[in-house]
Amino acid sequence: MQPALMAISPSGEILWTQTYPDEGYGSLRGLHRLNNGDIVATGYRNALDGGFQFIVDEGEGFIMKTDSQGNIVWNTALDISQGTKVREAADGGFVVLSTGWVVENDEDRHAPILVKTTAEGQQEWKMAYPSEGMSQAFDFDQTEDGGYVLAGHTTGYESVNWDCLMIRTDSEGTLLWSQTFGNPRGYNPEFIHDECYGIRQTPDGGFVMAGGSGDEYSYSEDTHPAGSSDEWKVYVVKTDSDGTLKWEAVYDDGPD
């Protein structure tokens, strides 16, 4: 398995494919298309394990830029084990989201990570956001003031089990605040997993984050209109600009 790009037409016709082989296994995880049609991508390479890797523990994160046909303009290693998402920064550089191992209170733990590069892909800074538990991030958005908001989930921040996690930073990656959300159906929190994978800033300056909520245990309870704890449901959180909850909702499959 190697990193690859494919362009398809609006009707689904393959226009071109490009692969980027290296030692070990690799994959692209995030893309950003520039206004001129060039492509910036991030992912991992030189990993020991093949197949889909949810979190890459032993790999080399990288960022690369191609032209509109997928031909490499530059390709740069980053000080992370994987790149998950990438966005263009206000100064023309790029910001890459990752999850990786950090040491917190003398323990190795997963933590969200942001890496900032120049417009040529050279790393400028790296910021990690550890907690007293395991924290992971899978999406981020650039905010109207040039900062960033991250979405993921965590066992830290006094969470009983996995809770959705929202992290807000300034343009230099400095942490401004973090908030957790979970168990929207009110079941036993010891058995509920809340996992978030997408986030965007809304026109009112707040944020909307989406994921899922359910349980993976023998525990079962059925007291909520949206369904039993065993059924995973879409979970959406809406906050104001400070991360204060405005509303949350779960969505079932609708009428049979």
C-alpha positions, -999 to +999 in steps of 0.1 A: +000+000+000+015+033-011+002+069-012-018+077-044-040+103-060-067+098-085-087+125-104-122+117-117-145+136-139-180+147-128-194+116-146-170+093-127-144+088-155-108+084-143-088+113-156-054+103-141-037+084-113-004+090-096+013+069-070+042+079-047+060+048-037+085+047-008+099+022+016+074+005+038+036+012+037+020+045+033-012+064+026-026+099+020-051+110+047-059+146+039-061+168+008-064+206+002-068+220-033-054+255-039-071+282-060-047+276-089-056+239-090-024+226-073-029+200-046-015+198-011-017+164+006-006+148+039-004+113+052+023+088+062+050+066+047+076+041+057+052+024+081+057-012+093+020-022+091-001-024+060-039-020+056-059+008+070-043+024+100-067+043+123-038+058+142-003+053+128+022+047+156+053+039+136+054+059+104+068+091+089+043+119+085+047+141+055+033+170+034+035+173-003+025+196-030+016+185-066+005+203-097-031+199-110-020+166-126-005+151-095+031+157-104+052+164-073+063+200-067+078+193-033+076+165-007+087+171+029+089+149+060+073+162+092+080+155+129+049+134+133+040+098+127+011+107+103-007+136+088-045+134+090-059+167+076-043+197+060-054+233+054-039+264+039-030+290+066-036+328+062+000+335+055+001+310+026+017+282+046+000+251+057-013+235+089-014+197+094-035+179+120-022+147+135-026+124+165+006+111+181+023+099+212+035+124+237+047+121+273+024+136+299+030+131+336+057+105+328+032+084+307+030+079+270-004+091+257-021+099+225-026+137+219-038+159+191-010+177+173-009+207+149+022+213+127+026+246+108+048+248+076+059+274+053+045+277+018+073+254+007+064+227+033+092+234+058+081+228+094+079+260+114+063+248+147+046+219+163+020+220+192+006+191+211-025+191+233-022+163+258-046+154+286-045+131+316-060+104+293-059+094+257-070+121+232-073+119+195-083+144+168-095+137+133-107+170+118-101+208+121-112+241+107-096+275+104-115+301+123-124+336+111-096+351+133-069+328+118-069+303+147-080+266+146-107+244+161-101+207+164-126+178+167-119+143+182-125+124+214-108+117+247-107+096+279-092+126+297-107+158+310-125+138+337-144+118+311-159+086+324-154+069+290-147+083+256-162+118+251-162+141+221-135+167+223-133+202+209-101+222+211-096+259+202-063+275+194-050+308+182-031+312+149+002+301+165-013+269+179-015+282+215-044+265+234-073+288+241-098+263+256-110+227+253-145+213+259-159+178+261-194+166+252-211+132+255-238+108+265-267+128+248-292+100+256-285+099+293-274+062+296-248+049+320-217+069+310-194+040+320-205+022+288-211+050+263-185+060+236-189+094+221-166+099+191-164+130+169-148+132+134-159+165+118-160+202+127-168+235+111-172+271+122-207+284+117-217+318+104-226+330+139-190+324+150-198+292+169-190+256+160-208+225+149-192+191+156-204+157+144-198+121+153-215+092+168-227+079+202-233+043+213-219+014+234-197-016+227-204-036+259-229-062+271-246-034+289-280-024+272-306+002+281-336+014+260-352+045+275-345+072+248-368+079+218-338+077+195-330+041+204-312+018+227-277+023+239-266-006+217-275+013+186-249+038+174-265+072+165-253+103+147-244+128+174-242+166+166-230+193+190-235+231+184-216+256+205-211+293+207-177+309+200-164+300+235-173+264+232-204+266+254-230+241+244-260+257+227-277+224+217-269+187+210-289+161+192-289+125+182-305+112+150-321+078+146-329+060+113-363+075+111-396+057+106-395+021+093 
